[in-house]
Amino acid sequence: MQNAALRAAGLDCAYVAFRVAPDQLESALGGLRALGFVGANLTIPHKETGFRLMSETSDEAKSLGAVNTVVFTEERMVGHNTDVYGFLEPLRRDGVNLAGTRAVVLGAGGAARGVVYGLLREGADVTIVNRNRERAALLAESMASVLPNGSGPAAYGAGSSDAAEAVRKCELLVNATAAGMAPNVDDLPPVEPEWIGPDTMVADLIYRPPVTALMRIAQDKGCRTMNGLPMLVHQGAESLRLWLGIEPDLAAMEQAAAQALANS
């Protein structure tokens, strides 16, 4: 995906992957900077550790305590988190106005954290639903500082009447769990199909398979749906902007990503 964007831009650059042990991250980042790399992406399990190694971090990275994009300068490592932008930008391009939107986020892990932060920042009314209600409450509490009045999102346990009511009333339902990801393609996140109404937009962060079990249920009800591929593309495009100052070819990136997923 990133190399497709580099080719489209006519740049003599390459994007390569390295497997780095958790206890070697600091050395690996120092080596990349010494070798003249302009930057790097960090993925699981390095995002939180990477945050602690940065000389400077963006507001999004500070709010999430996690870095997925590192920009190298001669003296510093600057950490960013482009996951929030990656989630929000496809919704904006699809004409979704998040201000005042009733949104339910399924899950309370790292992916959910970025989604909840982005939705709150855009003025959405957010509810977190998770199988473990305590984890949902901890995420809600940690996100309270995002709002001017200091009140966090609601948090409910899966299967509760409050969770059911929140989903029935929501305009945007986001699956930020791994339920439905290959190979467990028939799994559903903590939501009952009958809770989902036809006017709800369903965004699933999973992109393998391209249509999840949750998305199929939503589509059968006439809902708009979106999988995780646009988020993947847009967070990657934002990383390229930070590293190189270019405007990436989004169509080339999405085509390359979709082809790679189809071949995997």
N, C-alpha and C positions, 0 to 999 in steps of 0.2 A: 504493500500500500504506500509506504513512505518512499520507496525507491521509484514507484510509478510517478509520484509527484515530482521527484527530483529529475527524472528523465523528461517529463513534460515541461519542466522549467529550464531544461538545457544546462543543468548544473553538473559539474564534475565532482559529485559527492556520492557517498554510499551510506546506507543505513544497515547496520549489521547487529546481530544478536550475540550476546555473551552470557553464558551460565556462570553466575557468581554465588559462591557460598555466603550465607548471611554474615559470618564473621570476617569475610574478606571485602565487604562493600567499601569501607573507607579506603583501603589500598587500591581497589579497582577504580574508584572515582579519581583518586589522585593520579593513577597511571593514565587514564583516559585524557585527563587535562594535560599531563606532561607530554603526551603523544600528539597533542594538537587537535583533539576532537572539539567540536563546537558545543556539544551537549549530549545528553543521554536521557532515555526514558527509564524509569524504575517501575517494576511491576512487583506483584506479590512474591516474596514477603518483605520487600525492601522499602516500601513507601514510608513507613513510620520511622525506621532507622535512618533513612535518607534525610528526613526532615531534621533530625537532630544533628546531622553532619553539615548542614548548609551554613554559609556565611550570612545569607540573607534569604528571606522567604516572602512570597506574595501574600496578600490578604487572604486569598482562598486557602492557600497552604497553611497559614497560621490558624484559620478557623477550623480546618479539618485535622491538623496535626499530621499531615501526610503530603508527600511530594511525589509526583509521577514524572516531572520534567525538570531536568537540571540544565542550566545554561552556564558554561564555563567562560570565565574571563581570565586575564593574566594572573589576577590575585585572588579571585573569589569564585565560589560556587553559589549560584542563585537558584533557589528552588521554587517551582511553580506547581500548581495543581490544575490541569486542564480538563479533568473529569467533569467538573461543574459546567464549564462552557460546553463540553461535548454533549452533556445531557440537555442543556437548555436550548442550544442553538437549533437543533432539528425541530423542536416544538415551536420556536419563534418562526422558523421558515414554513411551518405547517399552519401558521396563522393562529396559534394558541396564545391567548392573552392570559397569563398566569395570575395577574393581580386580582385578588378576591376569589380565585378558583378554589373550589373544595377538592382537595387532593388526598388520596390515601396511598401511603407507601408501605408495601409489604416487605418486611425484613428489617433487621436492626444491625447489620454488619457494616463493613467499610463502604460498600457500594451504596447502601441505604443512606449512610451519613452524608455523602456528597449530594445525593438527590434531595434529601431533606433540607440541607443547607441552601442549595440552589433555589428550591421552591420557596422557602421562607424569605430569602433575599428578594425574590420577585413579588412578594406580597401574597402568596397563596395561603389558604387556610389548610394546614397540614395535620393529618392524623397518621400515626404509625401503628401498624398492626403486625405483631410478631408472635410466633408460637410460644416464646418465652416472654411473658409480659414484663418481667423485671428488666430484661435487656432493652425492650422498647422504652420503658420509663427512663432508663439511664441515658439513652440516646436523646430522648425528648428534653431531659434536664440539661444535657450538655449543649443542646442547640438553643436553649432559652436566651443566651446572650446575643443571638443574632437579631432578635426583635428589640425595638426601642423600649417597649414596656417591660421587657424581661420575662414575658410569659412564653413558655415553650409550646410545642405541638401537643395534642392529645396522644395518649398511648394506651392501646388495648391489647389484651391477649386474644389470640386466634380462637374463633368459636364462640366468643362472648356476644351477647346481644348488642353491646355497644359497637363492637367491630362490625357486625352485620349491618347495623343502622348507618354507620359511617360509610361503608361501601355502597349501600343502596342510594345514599344521597350524594355521593361524590361525582365530580365531573371528569376527574383524571385519576386513573388507577395505575400505579407503577409497581411492577414486580422487580424488586431488588434482591431477590433470593436466587439460589441456584436451582430451584425446583423447575423441572422441565428441560434442563440442559442435557445434551447428549452425554452419556448414552441413556439417561433416565427420562426419555422424551414424553412419557405419559404422566409424569408426576405433576401435581398442581401445587402452587403456593398456598398459604393459609387463607383461602377464600372459597366460599361455596358458589357454584355457578349461578344459582338462583338469586344471589345478591346483586349480580351485575345487570344494570339496566341498559337499554339500547342507546341512551344518550351519553354514555360514559366512554371517554377515550381511554384505551388500554395501551400502556407503554411497557414493554418487557425488555429488560436490559440484556437478555440472552440473545445471541445471534447464531447459535448452533443448537438446534435446527433453526432455519429462518422463520418458521411459523411454529410457535410453541403450542402446547395443549391449551394453555390459557388464552392465547390469541385466537385459536380455532373456536373456542367457546364464545369469545367476544364477537368474532366475525359472524358467527351464526345468529347472533342477536342483532346484527346490524351496526355494531360499534366500529368506530375508527380504531385502527391498531398501528403500532410501530414497534419494530424489534430493535435490538441493540446495535445493529450495524451502523446506522447514522451517528450514534453516539461515538462508536469506535472511530469512525472517519473524522468527525469534527474535533475530537480531542487530539487526534494525531495531526490534523491540519493546524491546530493552534500551536502545537509543539514546533512545527516547521516555521511558523511565523516568528516564534520566540527565538529560535536558533538562527534563522537565515534572513528574516525580514521579507520573505516572499509571500505572495498570495497563491496558495497551492491550487492545483487543478482538482477540485472535489470529485468531479465525474470520473477522472482517471483513478483516483484513490478508491472510490467506492467499487468501480469495476474490478480493480485488482484484488481488493479485499474479498468481494463476493466470489471471484474465481478461485482464490486460494482456499476459501471455506468449502467451496463445492468440490475441490480436489482433495480435501483432507479427510 
